[in-house]
């Protein structure tokens, strides 16, 4: 799957909602259900492992993408449908073309750089374990760069995205 095809998948999913989880009726037990847990698609590891060089050589993702698509197709065929799907573990092994990795779970803003790869950790919407405010990170991706900024929920609600980030999206 190319980056353009992946973008198309995300575009088709935009605007879809799962009303069941936002409903008051979900606060009450309705009986048994099931969910699916998947782990470690780790794009790039299969080639790296097969070449015996797990520190590099993970620049091909085709097999992992095929297997991930197979997993999604299998889940989509299930009847009854699972309540939800959660994907845990390592998502990527190698980073062909990846300039930044964004994560959370640390409940505060943090990050660093290693070998031209930015690691960006965004603080929580919920419980804060540091001095950051409850918020969200806006990430703008252009052909040349990735620009990101953390906004408090109040700031984003009252002021929106700053002009310099909006200008980048219009290029």
DRENBA-412507 format. One line per field, with one value per residue: residue number from 1; residue in one letter; x, y, z negated of N, C-alpha, C in turn. Coordinates in nm, 3 decimals. Each point is the difference from the previous one (the first is absolute). Layout:
<nodes>
seq: (NUM | ...)
type: (A | ...)
n.X: (X | ...)
n.Y: (Y | ...)
n.Z: (Z | ...)
ca.X: (X | ...)
ca.Y: (Y | ...)
ca.Z: (Z | ...)
c.X: (X | ...)
c.Y: (Y | ...)
c.Z: (Z | ...)
</nodes>
This chain:
<nodes>
seq: (1 | 2 | 3 | 4 | 5 | 6 | 7 | 8 | 9 | 10 | 11 | 12 | 13 | 14 | 15 | 16 | 17 | 18 | 19 | 20 | 21 | 22 | 23 | 24 | 25 | 26 | 27 | 28 | 29 | 30 | 31 | 32 | 33 | 34 | 35 | 36 | 37 | 38 | 39 | 40 | 41 | 42 | 43 | 44 | 45 | 46 | 47 | 48 | 49 | 50 | 51 | 52 | 53 | 54 | 55 | 56 | 57 | 58 | 59 | 60 | 61 | 62 | 63 | 64 | 65 | 66 | 67 | 68 | 69 | 70 | 71 | 72 | 73 | 74 | 75 | 76 | 77 | 78 | 79 | 80 | 81 | 82 | 83 | 84 | 85 | 86 | 87 | 88 | 89 | 90 | 91 | 92 | 93 | 94 | 95 | 96 | 97 | 98 | 99 | 100 | 101 | 102 | 103 | 104 | 105 | 106 | 107 | 108 | 109 | 110 | 111 | 112 | 113 | 114 | 115 | 116 | 117 | 118 | 119 | 120 | 121 | 122 | 123 | 124 | 125 | 126 | 127 | 128 | 129 | 130 | 131 | 132 | 133 | 134 | 135 | 136 | 137 | 138 | 139 | 140 | 141 | 142 | 143 | 144 | 145 | 146 | 147 | 148 | 149 | 150 | 151 | 152 | 153 | 154 | 155 | 156 | 157 | 158 | 159 | 160 | 161 | 162 | 163 | 164 | 165 | 166 | 167 | 168 | 169 | 170 | 171)
type: (X | X | X | X | X | X | X | X | X | X | X | X | X | X | X | X | X | X | X | X | X | X | X | X | X | X | X | X | X | X | X | X | X | X | X | X | X | X | X | X | X | X | X | X | X | X | X | X | X | X | X | X | X | X | X | X | X | X | X | X | X | X | X | X | X | X | X | X | X | X | X | X | X | X | X | X | X | X | X | X | X | X | X | X | X | X | X | X | X | X | X | X | X | X | X | X | X | X | X | X | X | X | X | X | X | X | X | X | X | X | X | X | X | X | X | X | X | X | X | X | X | X | X | X | X | X | X | X | X | X | X | X | X | X | X | X | X | X | X | X | X | X | X | X | X | X | X | X | X | X | X | X | X | X | X | X | X | X | X | X | X | X | X | X | X | X | X | X | X | X | X)
n.X: (0.086 | -0.025 | 0.078 | -0.014 | 0.020 | 0.101 | 0.038 | -0.022 | 0.058 | 0.092 | 0.010 | -0.011 | 0.086 | 0.044 | -0.040 | 0.052 | -0.111 | 0.027 | -0.125 | 0.020 | 0.123 | -0.065 | -0.069 | -0.098 | -0.064 | 0.117 | -0.053 | -0.097 | 0.017 | 0.032 | 0.096 | 0.034 | 0.125 | 0.054 | 0.132 | 0.068 | 0.105 | 0.067 | 0.112 | 0.088 | -0.069 | 0.066 | -0.057 | 0.059 | -0.056 | -0.096 | 0.025 | -0.002 | -0.102 | -0.055 | 0.048 | -0.055 | -0.057 | -0.033 | 0.127 | -0.014 | 0.004 | -0.064 | 0.050 | -0.042 | -0.120 | 0.020 | 0.082 | 0.050 | 0.004 | 0.046 | 0.079 | 0.030 | 0.005 | 0.068 | 0.067 | 0.006 | 0.031 | 0.080 | 0.043 | 0.008 | 0.044 | 0.046 | -0.076 | -0.033 | -0.009 | 0.133 | -0.001 | 0.129 | 0.098 | 0.095 | 0.091 | 0.076 | 0.101 | 0.103 | -0.021 | 0.120 | 0.082 | -0.016 | 0.067 | -0.034 | 0.068 | 0.004 | -0.051 | -0.119 | 0.007 | -0.132 | 0.005 | -0.055 | -0.090 | 0.082 | -0.113 | 0.092 | 0.033 | 0.057 | 0.125 | 0.049 | 0.126 | -0.010 | 0.120 | -0.028 | -0.033 | -0.104 | 0.010 | -0.130 | 0.001 | -0.127 | -0.025 | -0.066 | -0.108 | 0.019 | 0.025 | 0.042 | 0.117 | -0.009 | 0.066 | -0.012 | -0.070 | -0.124 | 0.034 | 0.033 | 0.062 | 0.020 | -0.009 | 0.083 | -0.034 | 0.116 | 0.025 | 0.021 | -0.106 | 0.021 | -0.110 | 0.029 | -0.116 | 0.030 | -0.130 | -0.023 | -0.088 | 0.021 | 0.131 | -0.005 | -0.080 | 0.075 | 0.120 | -0.014 | 0.029 | 0.124 | 0.010 | 0.116 | -0.070 | -0.098 | 0.095 | 0.061 | -0.122 | 0.016 | 0.121)
n.Y: (-0.117 | 0.088 | 0.104 | 0.014 | -0.131 | 0.006 | 0.110 | -0.075 | -0.101 | 0.084 | 0.047 | -0.127 | -0.015 | 0.112 | 0.050 | -0.121 | -0.032 | -0.031 | 0.024 | -0.131 | 0.040 | 0.084 | -0.111 | 0.057 | -0.067 | 0.046 | 0.078 | -0.070 | -0.102 | -0.044 | -0.060 | -0.125 | 0.028 | 0.022 | 0.006 | 0.059 | -0.070 | 0.089 | -0.055 | 0.096 | 0.082 | 0.081 | 0.092 | -0.087 | -0.062 | -0.038 | 0.107 | 0.085 | -0.072 | 0.001 | 0.124 | -0.018 | 0.108 | -0.021 | 0.045 | -0.064 | 0.022 | 0.089 | 0.019 | -0.124 | 0.046 | -0.043 | -0.091 | 0.092 | 0.081 | -0.100 | -0.034 | 0.127 | 0.014 | -0.112 | 0.050 | 0.116 | -0.064 | -0.078 | 0.107 | 0.063 | -0.124 | 0.027 | -0.097 | 0.063 | 0.128 | 0.012 | 0.022 | -0.038 | 0.065 | -0.059 | 0.087 | -0.093 | 0.041 | -0.055 | 0.122 | 0.052 | -0.056 | 0.017 | 0.105 | -0.070 | 0.112 | -0.067 | 0.119 | -0.045 | -0.034 | -0.009 | 0.028 | -0.073 | -0.016 | 0.100 | 0.049 | 0.032 | 0.121 | -0.066 | -0.035 | -0.032 | -0.004 | -0.098 | 0.020 | 0.126 | -0.073 | 0.079 | -0.007 | 0.006 | 0.033 | -0.023 | 0.105 | -0.025 | -0.049 | -0.113 | -0.091 | 0.110 | -0.049 | 0.104 | 0.101 | -0.087 | 0.073 | -0.029 | -0.084 | 0.053 | -0.084 | 0.114 | -0.088 | 0.083 | -0.074 | 0.049 | 0.021 | 0.119 | 0.010 | -0.028 | 0.070 | 0.006 | 0.012 | 0.004 | -0.024 | 0.089 | -0.075 | 0.083 | -0.002 | -0.130 | -0.012 | 0.085 | -0.043 | -0.132 | -0.047 | 0.024 | 0.126 | -0.009 | -0.074 | 0.086 | 0.091 | -0.080 | -0.011 | 0.129 | -0.043)
n.Z: (0.000 | 0.093 | -0.021 | 0.132 | 0.015 | -0.086 | 0.062 | 0.109 | -0.064 | -0.047 | 0.126 | 0.042 | -0.100 | 0.054 | -0.112 | 0.000 | -0.061 | -0.122 | 0.035 | 0.009 | 0.021 | 0.075 | -0.003 | -0.066 | 0.094 | 0.043 | -0.087 | 0.056 | -0.084 | 0.121 | -0.066 | 0.025 | 0.024 | 0.119 | -0.014 | 0.095 | -0.040 | 0.072 | 0.041 | -0.008 | 0.076 | -0.076 | 0.079 | 0.081 | -0.102 | 0.082 | 0.075 | -0.102 | -0.044 | 0.121 | -0.005 | -0.120 | 0.047 | -0.125 | 0.011 | 0.114 | 0.128 | -0.073 | 0.121 | -0.014 | 0.031 | 0.123 | -0.055 | -0.082 | 0.104 | 0.078 | -0.101 | -0.014 | 0.132 | -0.001 | -0.103 | 0.061 | 0.113 | -0.073 | -0.064 | 0.116 | 0.020 | -0.120 | -0.050 | -0.110 | 0.025 | -0.010 | -0.130 | 0.000 | 0.060 | -0.070 | 0.043 | -0.052 | -0.072 | 0.063 | 0.046 | -0.022 | 0.087 | 0.129 | 0.031 | 0.108 | 0.006 | -0.113 | -0.028 | -0.040 | -0.127 | -0.001 | -0.129 | -0.091 | -0.092 | 0.025 | 0.046 | 0.088 | 0.041 | 0.099 | 0.014 | 0.118 | 0.037 | 0.088 | 0.049 | -0.014 | -0.104 | 0.015 | -0.130 | 0.025 | -0.127 | 0.024 | -0.074 | -0.109 | 0.055 | -0.062 | -0.089 | -0.059 | 0.038 | 0.078 | 0.055 | 0.100 | 0.085 | -0.027 | 0.097 | 0.119 | 0.080 | 0.064 | 0.099 | 0.060 | 0.106 | 0.044 | 0.128 | -0.057 | -0.080 | -0.127 | -0.021 | -0.129 | -0.061 | -0.128 | -0.005 | -0.094 | -0.064 | -0.103 | 0.018 | 0.026 | -0.104 | -0.069 | 0.035 | -0.010 | 0.119 | -0.041 | 0.042 | -0.066 | -0.083 | -0.004 | 0.004 | -0.087 | -0.047 | 0.029 | -0.032)
ca.X: (-0.086 | 0.079 | -0.042 | -0.122 | -0.110 | -0.028 | -0.071 | -0.136 | -0.071 | -0.032 | -0.097 | -0.131 | -0.046 | -0.025 | -0.140 | -0.076 | -0.006 | -0.057 | -0.094 | -0.026 | 0.087 | -0.028 | -0.136 | -0.022 | -0.037 | 0.121 | 0.047 | -0.062 | 0.036 | -0.099 | 0.028 | 0.133 | 0.047 | 0.140 | 0.080 | 0.118 | 0.126 | 0.109 | 0.127 | 0.129 | 0.017 | 0.142 | 0.038 | 0.143 | 0.074 | 0.011 | 0.120 | 0.117 | 0.021 | 0.042 | 0.138 | 0.086 | 0.050 | -0.116 | 0.029 | -0.031 | -0.062 | -0.145 | -0.054 | -0.109 | -0.117 | -0.107 | -0.055 | -0.074 | -0.123 | -0.090 | -0.052 | -0.089 | -0.123 | -0.066 | -0.060 | -0.115 | -0.104 | -0.056 | -0.082 | -0.119 | -0.091 | -0.057 | -0.140 | -0.022 | 0.117 | 0.060 | -0.036 | 0.106 | 0.129 | 0.112 | 0.128 | 0.104 | 0.136 | 0.080 | -0.066 | 0.101 | 0.136 | 0.087 | -0.067 | 0.031 | -0.069 | -0.064 | 0.084 | -0.045 | -0.091 | -0.081 | -0.058 | -0.056 | 0.009 | 0.090 | -0.084 | 0.068 | 0.071 | 0.140 | 0.049 | 0.141 | 0.040 | 0.103 | 0.031 | -0.094 | -0.139 | -0.058 | -0.096 | -0.085 | -0.094 | -0.104 | -0.064 | -0.132 | -0.127 | -0.046 | 0.086 | 0.133 | 0.099 | 0.104 | -0.050 | -0.075 | -0.145 | -0.076 | 0.007 | 0.016 | 0.109 | -0.033 | 0.116 | -0.014 | 0.100 | 0.018 | 0.102 | 0.132 | 0.021 | -0.108 | -0.005 | -0.101 | -0.016 | -0.094 | -0.096 | -0.093 | -0.136 | -0.061 | 0.063 | -0.044 | -0.143 | -0.022 | 0.077 | 0.022 | 0.137 | 0.067 | 0.011 | 0.116 | -0.030 | -0.103 | 0.068 | 0.072 | -0.096 | -0.050 | 0.108)
ca.Y: (0.117 | 0.122 | 0.106 | 0.058 | -0.093 | 0.008 | 0.127 | -0.019 | -0.078 | 0.092 | 0.096 | -0.064 | -0.020 | 0.130 | 0.036 | -0.112 | 0.001 | -0.117 | 0.060 | -0.085 | 0.033 | 0.135 | -0.002 | -0.025 | -0.140 | -0.079 | 0.002 | -0.112 | -0.131 | -0.054 | -0.140 | -0.032 | 0.050 | -0.032 | 0.092 | -0.059 | 0.064 | -0.038 | 0.053 | 0.003 | -0.012 | 0.035 | 0.014 | 0.002 | -0.101 | -0.129 | 0.002 | 0.012 | -0.129 | -0.098 | 0.029 | -0.011 | 0.132 | 0.067 | 0.141 | 0.071 | -0.089 | -0.009 | 0.105 | -0.054 | -0.023 | -0.061 | -0.121 | 0.039 | 0.068 | -0.106 | -0.073 | 0.090 | 0.006 | -0.130 | 0.001 | 0.091 | -0.066 | -0.108 | 0.063 | 0.057 | -0.109 | -0.065 | 0.025 | 0.144 | 0.086 | 0.029 | 0.130 | 0.089 | -0.060 | 0.077 | -0.044 | 0.030 | -0.041 | 0.076 | 0.020 | 0.000 | -0.039 | 0.089 | 0.124 | 0.058 | 0.127 | 0.051 | 0.102 | 0.024 | -0.097 | 0.068 | -0.093 | 0.055 | -0.092 | 0.052 | 0.098 | 0.130 | 0.022 | -0.036 | -0.040 | 0.010 | -0.036 | -0.102 | -0.028 | 0.074 | -0.041 | 0.070 | -0.071 | 0.103 | -0.056 | 0.099 | -0.015 | -0.064 | 0.072 | -0.024 | 0.021 | 0.055 | -0.041 | 0.103 | 0.137 | 0.035 | 0.008 | -0.096 | 0.054 | -0.077 | 0.046 | 0.017 | -0.038 | 0.035 | -0.070 | 0.046 | -0.080 | 0.036 | -0.005 | -0.028 | 0.104 | -0.037 | 0.091 | -0.045 | 0.103 | -0.034 | -0.013 | 0.134 | 0.081 | -0.049 | 0.031 | 0.144 | 0.067 | -0.085 | -0.025 | 0.126 | 0.035 | -0.057 | -0.139 | 0.002 | 0.036 | -0.118 | -0.094 | 0.057 | 0.001)
ca.Z: (0.000 | 0.006 | -0.092 | 0.055 | -0.028 | -0.144 | -0.020 | 0.049 | -0.101 | -0.109 | 0.050 | 0.003 | -0.138 | -0.062 | -0.020 | -0.054 | -0.146 | -0.063 | -0.092 | -0.116 | -0.112 | -0.050 | -0.050 | -0.142 | -0.022 | -0.012 | -0.139 | -0.070 | 0.050 | 0.092 | 0.024 | 0.052 | 0.130 | 0.020 | 0.079 | 0.062 | -0.031 | 0.088 | -0.051 | 0.069 | 0.144 | 0.007 | 0.141 | 0.026 | -0.075 | 0.070 | 0.084 | -0.087 | -0.066 | 0.100 | 0.040 | -0.118 | -0.035 | -0.059 | -0.023 | 0.125 | 0.100 | -0.018 | 0.086 | 0.081 | -0.086 | 0.078 | -0.063 | -0.120 | 0.045 | 0.049 | -0.115 | -0.073 | 0.078 | -0.018 | -0.134 | 0.003 | 0.078 | -0.082 | -0.105 | 0.063 | 0.039 | -0.118 | -0.031 | -0.014 | 0.004 | -0.130 | -0.056 | 0.046 | 0.032 | -0.055 | 0.053 | -0.100 | 0.032 | 0.095 | 0.128 | 0.105 | -0.037 | 0.075 | 0.029 | 0.131 | 0.022 | -0.121 | -0.063 | -0.138 | -0.060 | -0.099 | -0.096 | -0.121 | -0.114 | -0.103 | -0.069 | 0.000 | 0.125 | -0.005 | 0.130 | 0.029 | 0.136 | 0.012 | 0.141 | 0.085 | -0.025 | -0.115 | -0.084 | -0.059 | -0.096 | -0.032 | -0.129 | 0.001 | -0.007 | -0.137 | -0.117 | 0.022 | -0.099 | 0.004 | -0.011 | 0.121 | -0.010 | 0.080 | 0.134 | 0.122 | 0.087 | 0.141 | 0.080 | 0.141 | 0.079 | 0.138 | 0.069 | -0.049 | -0.145 | -0.093 | -0.102 | -0.098 | -0.113 | -0.103 | -0.040 | -0.108 | 0.053 | -0.001 | 0.105 | 0.130 | 0.010 | 0.010 | 0.105 | 0.116 | 0.044 | 0.031 | 0.141 | 0.066 | 0.033 | 0.105 | 0.125 | 0.049 | 0.061 | 0.126 | 0.101)
c.X: (0.090 | -0.050 | -0.128 | -0.121 | -0.037 | -0.075 | -0.145 | -0.084 | -0.042 | -0.104 | -0.141 | -0.057 | -0.036 | -0.151 | -0.085 | 0.002 | -0.059 | -0.092 | -0.022 | 0.083 | -0.026 | -0.138 | -0.004 | -0.030 | 0.123 | 0.054 | -0.056 | 0.042 | -0.113 | 0.024 | 0.136 | 0.026 | 0.143 | 0.068 | 0.121 | 0.122 | 0.105 | 0.129 | 0.109 | -0.004 | 0.145 | 0.052 | 0.151 | 0.077 | 0.020 | 0.122 | 0.125 | 0.033 | 0.053 | 0.143 | 0.096 | 0.056 | -0.116 | 0.026 | -0.022 | -0.073 | -0.150 | -0.073 | -0.112 | -0.114 | -0.108 | -0.065 | -0.084 | -0.130 | -0.101 | -0.063 | -0.096 | -0.132 | -0.079 | -0.070 | -0.126 | -0.115 | -0.067 | -0.091 | -0.130 | -0.101 | -0.070 | -0.145 | -0.033 | 0.132 | 0.056 | -0.041 | 0.101 | 0.125 | 0.108 | 0.129 | 0.109 | 0.138 | 0.066 | -0.073 | 0.099 | 0.134 | 0.099 | -0.080 | 0.035 | -0.083 | -0.064 | 0.097 | -0.036 | -0.094 | -0.073 | -0.063 | -0.059 | 0.036 | 0.089 | -0.070 | 0.072 | 0.070 | 0.148 | 0.046 | 0.149 | 0.026 | 0.110 | 0.019 | -0.104 | -0.144 | -0.048 | -0.097 | -0.078 | -0.104 | -0.098 | -0.064 | -0.144 | -0.115 | -0.048 | 0.105 | 0.140 | 0.094 | 0.118 | -0.066 | -0.081 | -0.149 | -0.064 | -0.001 | 0.016 | 0.119 | -0.052 | 0.129 | -0.029 | 0.115 | 0.000 | 0.104 | 0.139 | 0.020 | -0.126 | 0.008 | -0.111 | -0.001 | -0.106 | -0.087 | -0.078 | -0.138 | -0.069 | 0.053 | -0.049 | -0.147 | -0.024 | 0.066 | 0.017 | 0.147 | 0.061 | 0.023 | 0.118 | -0.022 | -0.104 | 0.063 | 0.076 | -0.095 | -0.052 | 0.105 | -0.024)
c.Y: (0.122 | 0.101 | 0.064 | -0.089 | 0.002 | 0.128 | -0.011 | -0.077 | 0.091 | 0.102 | -0.059 | -0.019 | 0.131 | 0.025 | -0.115 | 0.008 | -0.131 | 0.050 | -0.083 | 0.039 | 0.140 | 0.008 | -0.028 | -0.147 | -0.090 | -0.004 | -0.116 | -0.131 | -0.057 | -0.147 | -0.021 | 0.064 | -0.048 | 0.112 | -0.075 | 0.080 | -0.054 | 0.062 | -0.006 | -0.023 | 0.030 | 0.003 | 0.013 | -0.112 | -0.129 | -0.004 | 0.005 | -0.134 | -0.102 | 0.023 | -0.011 | 0.133 | 0.083 | 0.146 | 0.083 | -0.098 | -0.015 | 0.100 | -0.049 | -0.042 | -0.084 | -0.118 | 0.035 | 0.070 | -0.103 | -0.074 | 0.086 | 0.015 | -0.130 | -0.006 | 0.087 | -0.062 | -0.111 | 0.056 | 0.053 | -0.107 | -0.064 | 0.040 | -0.081 | 0.077 | 0.017 | 0.140 | 0.105 | -0.081 | 0.090 | -0.061 | 0.048 | -0.035 | 0.090 | 0.010 | -0.004 | -0.047 | 0.095 | 0.122 | 0.056 | 0.126 | 0.059 | 0.097 | 0.024 | -0.111 | 0.074 | -0.103 | 0.076 | -0.089 | 0.050 | 0.106 | 0.132 | 0.011 | -0.033 | -0.031 | 0.014 | -0.040 | -0.104 | -0.032 | 0.060 | -0.046 | 0.072 | -0.092 | 0.107 | -0.068 | 0.110 | -0.031 | -0.047 | 0.100 | -0.006 | 0.034 | 0.048 | -0.045 | 0.096 | 0.136 | 0.043 | 0.005 | -0.111 | 0.054 | -0.103 | 0.056 | 0.006 | -0.026 | 0.033 | -0.065 | 0.058 | -0.090 | 0.024 | -0.023 | -0.040 | 0.106 | -0.038 | 0.098 | -0.056 | 0.118 | -0.049 | -0.012 | 0.135 | 0.085 | -0.042 | 0.033 | 0.149 | 0.064 | -0.082 | -0.017 | 0.131 | 0.018 | -0.065 | -0.147 | -0.007 | 0.033 | -0.119 | -0.096 | 0.050 | 0.001 | -0.102)
c.Z: (0.000 | -0.103 | 0.049 | -0.026 | -0.148 | -0.032 | 0.045 | -0.100 | -0.115 | 0.043 | 0.002 | -0.139 | -0.068 | -0.011 | -0.052 | -0.151 | -0.048 | -0.111 | -0.126 | -0.121 | -0.055 | -0.065 | -0.150 | -0.027 | -0.014 | -0.142 | -0.081 | 0.064 | 0.084 | 0.030 | 0.063 | 0.136 | 0.017 | 0.075 | 0.052 | -0.042 | 0.095 | -0.054 | 0.105 | 0.151 | 0.038 | 0.143 | 0.013 | -0.067 | 0.079 | 0.091 | -0.088 | -0.066 | 0.101 | 0.046 | -0.117 | -0.046 | -0.055 | -0.034 | 0.124 | 0.090 | -0.017 | 0.086 | 0.092 | -0.091 | 0.067 | -0.071 | -0.123 | 0.037 | 0.048 | -0.117 | -0.083 | 0.073 | -0.013 | -0.136 | -0.002 | 0.078 | -0.080 | -0.109 | 0.059 | 0.042 | -0.119 | -0.022 | -0.124 | 0.000 | -0.141 | -0.046 | 0.041 | 0.028 | -0.058 | 0.053 | -0.094 | 0.056 | 0.102 | 0.133 | 0.115 | -0.056 | 0.067 | 0.040 | 0.138 | 0.020 | -0.122 | -0.067 | -0.145 | -0.043 | -0.111 | -0.092 | -0.117 | -0.116 | -0.113 | -0.085 | -0.025 | 0.135 | -0.019 | 0.142 | 0.013 | 0.143 | -0.006 | 0.148 | 0.095 | -0.011 | -0.126 | -0.072 | -0.074 | -0.088 | -0.040 | -0.134 | 0.018 | 0.015 | -0.144 | -0.104 | 0.038 | -0.111 | -0.004 | -0.013 | 0.123 | -0.028 | 0.083 | 0.143 | 0.109 | 0.078 | 0.143 | 0.079 | 0.146 | 0.075 | 0.140 | 0.064 | -0.058 | -0.149 | -0.075 | -0.110 | -0.097 | -0.115 | -0.094 | -0.043 | -0.122 | 0.062 | 0.006 | 0.115 | 0.138 | 0.023 | 0.025 | 0.121 | 0.127 | 0.030 | 0.045 | 0.149 | 0.071 | 0.036 | 0.111 | 0.136 | 0.058 | 0.072 | 0.134 | 0.110 | 0.107)
</nodes>
